[in-house]
Amino acid sequence: MARDCYYDDSQLQKLFAELEPKRRAQAFRGAFKRAADSVRRTALSNLRSKIRTNKDLERGVRSIVYKKKAAGFRVTVGTKKANKKGKGEAGYHLNRQGLKKPVLIWAEDGTKSRKTKTETKIFRRSRKGHPTGRMKRYGFMAKTRNQTEGSITATLHDEIRASVARIAKKYGCT
């Protein structure tokens, strides 16, 4: 039994028109941030189901809200280097040799099979060349995209409505 749904957003449009441009942008950015965070949470749950993680590795799944250019957001995996004081590093895994490696990037797409060479132009190895392995593709971000693609538009519309109403109430446009 199909039911027609009708939503009258004329009040919301009047409210939006009353807001100054800076507050409109603020409302959109807040809505995009909340929607991006929900996608990020889904990505983290998919990551946790695929590989063993820790806090440092999970910080490599980042949500970025566009500020200046077109309105929108993206959720991505990557690394972030530390600042001058050594703080803020994200997305690295500390391996057995004590080296920090950007594992999330490799976990998403996998790596091709690697091997050593027996002989190079500079030196000859004492042992024969051998395979050193590969990392399989986990594809947790692709799974996240498939899971959230259909529902994110509706979520974003709800968030924008709530954000515009919240900003309008805060700055006296009732």
N, C-alpha and C positions, 0 to 999 in steps of 0.2 A: 504494500500500500504506500504509494509515493505521496509525500506531503510537501507542498510548496513552502519554502521558507522565505520570508521577506524581512530584510533588515533595513530600517530607516536610519541612515547615517547623516541626515541633514543637520542635526544638532552638532554632531562631531565635526562636520565640515565648517559650520559657523565658528565653532570653537577654534578650529585649526586656522581659519582666516584671521581671527583676532590675535593669534600669537605673533610675536615679532619673528623675523627670519632666524635669528640666533636660537630662539627657543624651539622653533620647528625642527631645526637640525639637531638640537639636543634631544628632542623627543624621539626622532628617528634613530639616532645613535644608541640611545638607551634600549630601544626595542630590538635593534640589531644585536646588541651585546647580549641580551637575555636569550635571544634565539640561537646565537652562536654558542653560548655556554651550554645550551641543551644539546646541541649537536656534538659539542666537545665531550660532554658526559657520556653520550652514546658511544663515541669513538673510544673513550677510555675503558668502558665496559667490554667492548669488542677486543681491545688490546689485552686486557687482563685475562680474557678467556683464551687467547692464543698463546701468550708467552708470560713468563714470570716477570713481574715489573717491580720497580721501587719508585719512590717519590721523585728522584732525580730524572729517571727515564720518562715518567708520566708528564713531567713539565715540558717535555719536547713536543707534546700534542698541544698546539696553540690555536687560539681563536683570535682572529685579527679583524677589527671593524675598520672599514675604509673611512677616513676622515675628510679628506679634501675632494677626491674624485667622486665618481658615481657612488650612490648609496649602496651599501651591501656589506658582506662579510665573507670570510673564508676560514676554514678550519684546516690546518696543515700540520705535517710533521716536519721537524727540522731540529736544528741545534742553535744555541745562542751562546756566544762567547761571554766570558766574564768581563766585568768592567775593570777600571784601573785598580780598584781596591780588591779585586778577586771575587766579587759577589755577582750573582745573577746568572751563573752558568746553568744551562738547561739542555736536556736531551742527550746526554752522554752516559755511556755505560762504562764502568771501571772493570777492565778485564783482569785475568789472573796475573798478567805481567805488570799490572798497575798503570796501564795506558787507558786513556779515555777514548772511546770509540762511538761514532754516531750510529748506533745499532738500529734506531727506529727507521731511518731512511732505507737501510738495507732490508729490514723486516717487511716493509710495505711491498716492495717490488722484487725482493730476492736478489741474489747475485749469481753471476755465471761461474762455472767451475774454474778454479785456478790451479796452477801448478808451477813448480820451480823449474829452472833450466839447469842442465848439467854443466854447460859451458857458455861463457859469455866472452866478449872481446877483451875484457879486462882480466878475468880470472877463471880458474876451473875449480868446480866444487869437488870436495873429497868424496861425496856420495852422489849417487845418480839422481837425476831430476824425478820428482814425484808429485802426485796431486796433493793439494793442500785444502781441498774442500770447497763447498759452496754453501750459501744460506738459502733455504727454501723461501718461497713467497708466502707471506701470511695474509696480505690483502685486507687488513682490518679497516683501512680507510675506505676502500671500495665497498665493503660490506656496510659501513656506516652510511655512505652515500645512498645505497640502495634502500636502507631502512628508513632514512629520514627524508628522502626526496619528496615523497607524496604528502607528508604531514607538515613539512616546515612552512609551506605557504600559509596554511590556516593558522599555525602557531604565530607566524610573523604578523598576520593581520590582527590577531587578538592582542599581541604585544604592542603593536603600534597604537591601537585604540586605547589601551590602558595607559601607555606612556604619554600620549597627548593629553588625556584627562588628568593625569598626575601632574604634569608640567603646568597645565592651565590652572589647576587648583592651587599649585604652589605660588604662581606668579599673579594670581588674582583675576584671571580671565574666566569668569563663570557664566 
